[in-house]
Amino acid sequence: MTAPIPVPRFSQFYRHAELTRLLQDYAAALPGLVQLSSLGQSHEGRDIWLVTVTNSVTGPADEKPALWIDGNIHAAELTASTACLYFLHQLATGADDPKIRHLLDTRTVYICPRLNPDGAELALADKPRHIRSGTRPYPFDEPHVEGLTVEDVDGDGRMLYMRIPDPHGPYKQHATEPRLMVAREPGEFGGRYYRLMPEGMLKNWDGLQISVNKDREGLDLNRNFPAYWRQEFEQAGAGPYPTSEPEVRAMVDFIVRHPNIGAAVSFHTHSGVILRPMGTQSDDDMTPEDLWMYKRLSDLGARLTGYPAISTFHDFKYHPKEIITGTQDWVYEHLGALFWTVEIWAPNKEAGIDDYQWIEWYREHPVEDDLKLLKWSDEQCGGQAHVDWYPFRHPQLGMVELGGWDRMNFWRNPPPHLREREAARFPGWLAQIALSLPCLEVLRTEVRALGNDTWRVRLAVANSGYLPSNVSKRAIERKTARGTVFQIHLPPGVALVSGKERLEGPHLDGHAPKTSLQAFLPNRDITADRAVAEWIVHGARGTAIALTARADRAGMVRAEVTRGGGGGGGGGGSFPSLEVLRSSCDKESQHPVEPLACHLRGRGGLPGGEGAAGLGGGEGGRGKKREPAGGGGGGGRPRGDGGDALDQDCWSPGVCQWPLNDAFGQIASSRTWVEDASSNGFSSR
């Protein structure tokens, strides 16, 4: 008996040991749905956990189109991990949701909730430090010998500001709200002014000059990816060479080994926006078809999450003369898979500040915005987002005051009572992206006798997804996605007369419209979502031949045909022709969350099937090896009810009716055709 599904506390940030137990509990509770593995070890030797979520009954994870989700690449951006866990929980408990059931039957979701476990552990320590990313000393392995190092000096778990009265200080108290420090006006003098600096300790202070040290751990793992990597003098924190850091290398290696990943979303904090590529070039330089699709799916994200969707290059530069590179450049600009960065949480928006620039606001904004934020802190955060100034005797500076904005706990991440609300914004959009991925299905298998134990075999497949099998034009430009690869697997005693054992067909369109119905010219590629492979083989009647088709980002389908099978195909005989029925109809193979599949045994052809007149009960076409073979025909009945009535064993009421519904609703359109030399053909529907 499996364990109960765990219920995470989304208001809490989990330390590594707790996170590990939580993920292990999911895997133990749902062994057919959730698999836990380690991508590798971090710099300090912690496992980088990966959760693979898919219905294993309907096929292996790497044979389905896949969505990648990661979070917490930056140390203190802990809500990113919460968003990953929230989506995992929605998938794990979604048995009653037809959309989630269909997603897990036909797609795979890879979730890495904490790509940077070392940095997160430091941010969650009893005496925390909030560094940018990884904990390896960089660029130099030397401790600071002078200057101010940011840290928690009074042991309260926060790093605030220190203020010291100074006639040359750049700040003063607000006229009507003395808790709030505001900038001194140009040319202003004669008042009480303050010098502000981060909370921390000093080394070798001369009593006059203070400079704040950079973090000794100066890595930014999001700058360590292969695409457009630049040295430290151009891009701080990039590491000595691309993928030099084990956390990044583990992610890169996995994605390269899993070409079924067609889209990815990386969670960060903060700003409350969805960022789309490109990071290095303007929209004018982007492949137009990809830009149109990005805008369409990004706008969908904006509607479903409430976060505006913006361009990284045009709207989110830290400096107008600099570009930002990272995961998005590698996943999209190198690999041609779709990618978004989600920056969770916008405290200024919470405070009622609208129409601000995402980056420029942090450089300069009206004092009225600070007053709104202070009011938000008092009313929504118990006065903790902005801490009232209190006296503290500093070991080097003497009496100072500590207080001001708690940036890490209320700006970098939402307060505890708002974390679940923010994480709950995203599952609907993530599911929509996953369901938009290309998905290969079998349309038809066909065997025709040509005489003298020679047979023509055909396999027709289609892309049932919204996106094309290559996902993006960029993938074709970069040659990172192959077309549809067909293969015939010849058993002993069967020879290939014509055709190649393995051949590469075209990329397949999805059902996304290329133009509106008001376009000047119609779409001429009406069936560009389909491809057909053909072989001529020589071998004895009754031998089974396995066929496969694979598209890197659309998954893999399998079929099996039998040369010269007689009689009306059995009920099970034609089902496996459609990839979506990779879910087993074996009674022992049940849905890992709820038994949704049913055991279908056709003692003859299905109702309405065409029996082959005068032919004995032979073997129908068969599908994936997990599924039962089709039964023989019902006594050669011409266009009858296909033989004996359909027999079915149901575990869930209302599931096993014909035609099947929900995730299996399209099965009725799948057909396996077999025709022998006497032209007495039959079909199994």
Disulfide bonds with the S-S distance in Angstrom:
none
